[in-house]
Amino acid sequence: MIQDRINRFREALFSADIVVIGAGAGLSTAAGFTYSGERFEKYFSDFGEKYGFSDMYAGGFYPYRTPEEHWAYWSRYILVNRYMDPPKPVYRELFDLVKDKDYFVITTNVDHCFQKAGFDKNRLFYTQGDYGLFQCSVPCHNQTYDNEELIRRMVAEQREMRIPTELIPRCPVCGKPMTMNLRADDKFVQDEGWDTACERYERFISKHKQDNILYLELGVGYNTPAIIKYPFWRLTAQNKRATYACINYGEAFCPEQIRKQSICLNAELSEFIGGI
């Protein structure tokens, strides 16, 4: 039964003219971007011991007393989860599967793994932001700023889990504190790059919505289903030539209306993608 579904998926992938990948946090988890356990101990044991948390997410919400402490944690977090490559080659293996296809990627992930694995940046839409970008915390203007150079300096120059005060990022326009370009509230900046990527994605979907297309959903949960999951279901229902594939350990599901067009596999993504 499971092997039959795997065979159906292979056939759907290799025969599709168009592939749209929708990726959630589960894909990066499968690539080894885990936020607790051994990886937390390797990079954040000192923070955990000092502040009393045991995973990276908790560290991100900790109420640090000073901006020097806040940015000591976040600079290391960004370095580890944005500028380092994931431990497992899942993204590169996925790229090898679709690189010769006419593809597009929409993702809620903010770790830049697709582009680092070789995916064309003009075929990527990061809907929720990018750890690699700063924005004004107000925000006073709709612009984002690459942060790699400053992040690396923060990590290199921090001592006793504090960065030098002069490295605290401030908005070049209004002087207020900078923050990461992450969609957490209504202050998220959708800059020109975001708008361009959104337009490219919408044009791609509109152009191909009646083609022989595979909507490939990978590791998408129910935190933000309206971004990837629900649109993929709707687009599949509107096109008899479309196939919807959901690969997600423990959460592979589709509505009854598109069941005959769907392939749902409860599988560990790193093993599954590597085995296709």
C-alpha positions as CSV (number, residue, x, y, z in Angstrom):
1,M,0.0,0.0,0.0
2,I,2.7,2.5,1.0
3,Q,4.9,1.3,-1.8
4,D,2.1,1.8,-4.2
5,R,1.8,5.5,-3.1
6,I,5.5,6.0,-3.4
7,N,5.4,4.6,-7.0
8,R,2.5,6.9,-7.7
9,F,4.5,9.8,-6.4
10,R,7.5,9.0,-8.5
11,E,5.3,8.7,-11.6
12,A,3.6,12.0,-10.8
13,L,6.9,13.8,-10.2
14,F,8.7,12.6,-13.3
15,S,5.7,13.0,-15.6
16,A,4.7,16.5,-14.4
17,D,5.4,19.4,-16.7
18,I,5.3,21.9,-13.8
19,V,6.2,21.4,-10.1
20,V,5.2,23.8,-7.4
21,I,6.8,23.1,-4.0
22,G,5.2,24.3,-0.9
23,A,7.6,23.9,2.1
24,G,7.1,24.3,5.8
25,A,9.2,23.9,8.9
26,G,9.1,20.1,8.7
27,L,11.4,20.2,5.7
28,S,14.1,22.1,7.5
29,T,13.7,19.9,10.6
30,A,14.3,16.9,8.3
31,A,17.4,18.6,7.0
32,G,18.8,18.7,10.6
33,F,17.8,22.2,11.7
34,T,16.5,21.1,15.1
35,Y,16.2,23.5,17.9
36,S,16.7,21.3,21.0
37,G,18.8,18.4,22.2
38,E,22.3,17.9,20.8
39,R,22.3,20.9,18.5
40,F,21.1,23.2,21.2
41,E,23.8,21.9,23.6
42,K,26.5,22.4,20.9
43,Y,25.7,26.0,20.2
44,F,23.8,27.4,23.2
45,S,24.7,25.5,26.3
46,D,26.2,28.6,27.8
47,F,23.0,30.6,27.3
48,G,20.9,27.7,28.6
49,E,23.0,27.5,31.7
50,K,22.9,31.2,32.4
51,Y,19.2,31.9,31.5
52,G,17.6,28.6,32.3
53,F,16.1,27.6,28.9
54,S,16.6,24.3,27.1
55,D,15.8,25.0,23.4
56,M,16.5,27.7,20.8
57,Y,12.8,28.8,20.5
58,A,12.6,29.5,24.2
59,G,15.8,31.5,24.0
60,G,14.3,33.6,21.2
61,F,11.4,34.7,23.5
62,Y,13.5,35.2,26.7
63,P,13.2,38.7,28.1
64,Y,16.8,39.7,28.1
65,R,17.6,42.7,30.3
66,T,19.7,44.5,27.8
67,P,20.0,44.8,24.0
68,E,23.6,43.7,24.3
69,E,22.4,40.3,25.7
70,H,19.4,40.1,23.3
71,W,21.7,40.5,20.3
72,A,24.3,38.2,21.6
73,Y,21.7,35.4,21.6
74,W,20.1,36.4,18.3
75,S,23.3,36.9,16.4
76,R,24.4,33.4,17.3
77,Y,20.9,32.1,16.5
78,I,21.0,33.7,13.0
79,L,24.5,32.6,12.3
80,V,23.6,28.9,13.2
81,N,20.2,28.8,11.5
82,R,20.8,31.1,8.5
83,Y,24.4,31.3,7.5
84,M,25.4,27.7,8.3
85,D,24.4,24.9,6.0
86,P,21.9,22.3,7.4
87,P,23.5,19.0,8.6
88,K,21.7,16.8,6.1
89,P,21.5,17.2,2.3
90,V,17.7,17.2,2.0
91,Y,17.5,20.5,0.1
92,R,20.2,19.6,-2.4
93,E,18.5,16.2,-3.0
94,L,15.2,18.0,-3.5
95,F,16.8,20.4,-6.0
96,D,18.3,17.4,-7.9
97,L,14.7,16.1,-8.3
98,V,13.2,19.3,-9.8
99,K,16.1,21.2,-11.3
100,D,15.2,20.1,-14.9
101,K,11.5,20.9,-14.3
102,D,9.7,24.2,-14.7
103,Y,9.3,24.8,-10.9
104,F,8.5,27.4,-8.3
105,V,8.9,27.3,-4.5
106,I,6.7,29.0,-1.9
107,T,7.8,28.6,1.7
108,T,7.1,29.8,5.2
109,N,10.7,29.0,6.2
110,V,13.0,31.9,6.8
111,D,16.4,30.0,6.8
112,H,17.4,30.5,3.1
113,C,18.1,26.8,2.6
114,F,16.5,26.7,-0.8
115,Q,18.8,29.3,-2.3
116,K,21.9,27.8,-0.6
117,A,21.0,24.4,-2.2
118,G,21.0,25.8,-5.7
119,F,17.4,26.8,-6.3
120,D,17.0,29.8,-8.6
121,K,16.3,32.9,-6.4
122,N,13.8,34.1,-9.1
123,R,11.7,31.0,-8.4
124,L,11.5,31.4,-4.7
125,F,8.9,33.2,-2.6
126,Y,9.7,33.5,1.1
127,T,6.4,34.6,2.5
128,Q,7.4,35.1,6.1
129,G,10.7,36.9,5.9
130,D,14.3,36.0,6.1
131,Y,16.7,35.7,9.1
132,G,19.3,37.3,6.9
133,L,17.5,40.7,6.8
134,F,17.0,43.5,9.3
135,Q,14.1,46.0,9.3
136,C,13.2,49.0,11.3
137,S,11.2,47.9,14.4
138,V,8.7,50.8,14.1
139,P,8.8,50.4,11.0
140,C,9.4,53.9,9.6
141,H,10.0,52.8,6.1
142,N,9.6,49.7,3.8
143,Q,13.1,48.6,3.3
144,T,15.2,45.7,4.6
145,Y,18.9,45.4,5.1
146,D,21.3,42.5,4.6
147,N,22.7,41.6,8.1
148,E,25.5,39.0,7.4
149,E,28.5,41.2,8.0
150,L,27.1,42.7,11.3
151,I,25.8,39.3,12.5
152,R,29.2,37.8,12.1
153,R,30.8,40.7,13.9
154,M,28.4,40.3,16.8
155,V,29.2,36.7,17.1
156,A,32.9,37.2,16.9
157,E,33.1,40.1,19.3
158,Q,30.6,39.0,22.0
159,R,32.0,38.3,25.4
160,E,30.1,36.7,28.3
161,M,27.0,36.6,26.2
162,R,26.9,40.3,25.5
163,I,27.8,42.2,22.3
164,P,29.6,45.5,22.3
165,T,27.2,48.4,22.6
166,E,28.3,50.0,19.4
167,L,27.2,46.9,17.4
168,I,23.5,47.2,18.4
169,P,21.7,47.7,15.1
170,R,19.7,50.9,14.7
171,C,17.5,52.1,11.9
172,P,19.5,54.4,9.5
173,V,16.5,56.5,9.0
174,C,14.9,57.1,12.4
175,G,17.5,55.7,14.8
176,K,15.1,53.3,16.5
177,P,16.1,49.7,17.1
178,M,16.3,47.3,14.2
179,T,14.7,43.9,14.3
180,M,14.6,40.7,12.2
181,N,12.5,40.8,9.1
182,L,10.1,38.1,10.3
183,R,6.3,38.1,10.1
184,A,5.2,38.1,13.8
185,D,2.7,41.0,13.7
186,D,1.5,43.9,11.6
187,K,5.0,45.5,11.7
188,F,6.4,43.1,9.2
189,V,8.0,44.9,6.2
190,Q,7.1,43.6,2.8
191,D,9.9,45.3,0.8
192,E,10.4,45.6,-2.9
193,G,12.0,42.1,-3.1
194,W,9.0,40.6,-1.3
195,D,6.6,42.2,-3.6
196,T,8.5,41.1,-6.7
197,A,8.7,37.5,-5.5
198,C,5.0,37.5,-4.7
199,E,4.2,38.8,-8.2
200,R,6.4,36.2,-9.8
201,Y,4.7,33.4,-7.9
202,E,1.2,34.7,-8.7
203,R,2.1,35.0,-12.4
204,F,3.5,31.5,-12.4
205,I,0.4,30.0,-10.8
206,S,-1.9,31.9,-13.1
207,K,0.0,30.8,-16.2
208,H,0.1,27.1,-15.3
209,K,-3.1,26.5,-13.3
210,Q,-4.6,24.2,-16.1
211,D,-1.3,22.4,-17.0
212,N,0.0,19.0,-16.0
213,I,1.2,20.2,-12.6
214,L,2.3,18.7,-9.3
215,Y,1.6,20.6,-6.1
216,L,4.2,19.2,-3.8
217,E,3.6,20.0,-0.1
218,L,6.5,19.2,2.2
219,G,6.5,19.5,6.0
220,V,3.6,22.0,6.2
221,G,1.7,22.0,9.4
222,Y,-1.5,23.8,10.5
223,N,0.1,27.0,11.9
224,T,-0.5,28.9,8.7
225,P,-2.5,26.6,6.4
226,A,-3.9,29.5,4.3
227,I,-0.5,30.2,2.8
228,I,0.3,26.8,1.2
229,K,-2.0,24.0,2.1
230,Y,-5.5,25.5,1.4
231,P,-4.4,27.1,-1.9
232,F,-2.8,23.9,-3.1
233,W,-6.1,22.0,-2.3
234,R,-8.1,24.7,-4.2
235,L,-5.9,24.7,-7.2
236,T,-5.9,20.9,-7.4
237,A,-9.7,20.9,-7.3
238,Q,-9.9,23.4,-10.1
239,N,-7.6,21.4,-12.5
240,K,-8.3,17.8,-13.4
241,R,-4.7,17.5,-14.7
242,A,-3.2,18.5,-11.3
243,T,-1.8,16.2,-8.7
244,Y,-1.5,17.1,-5.0
245,A,1.2,15.3,-3.0
246,C,1.5,15.8,0.7
247,I,4.6,14.3,2.4
248,N,4.6,15.0,6.1
249,Y,5.3,12.6,9.0
250,G,2.0,12.2,11.0
251,E,0.2,15.0,9.2
252,A,-0.4,13.8,5.6
253,F,-4.0,14.6,4.7
254,C,-6.2,15.8,1.9
255,P,-9.9,16.6,1.6
256,E,-12.3,14.0,0.1
257,Q,-13.0,16.3,-2.9
258,I,-9.5,15.8,-4.3
259,R,-8.6,12.3,-2.9
260,K,-8.4,10.7,-6.4
261,Q,-5.9,13.4,-7.4
262,S,-3.8,13.2,-4.2
263,I,-0.9,11.2,-2.8
264,C,-0.6,11.5,0.9
265,L,2.4,9.9,2.6
266,N,3.3,9.8,6.3
267,A,7.0,9.6,5.8
268,E,10.2,11.1,7.3
269,L,11.2,13.6,4.7
270,S,15.0,13.1,4.7
271,E,14.6,9.4,4.1
272,F,11.8,9.9,1.6
273,I,13.5,12.5,-0.6
274,G,16.8,10.8,-0.5
275,G,15.2,7.6,-1.7
276,I,13.3,8.9,-4.7
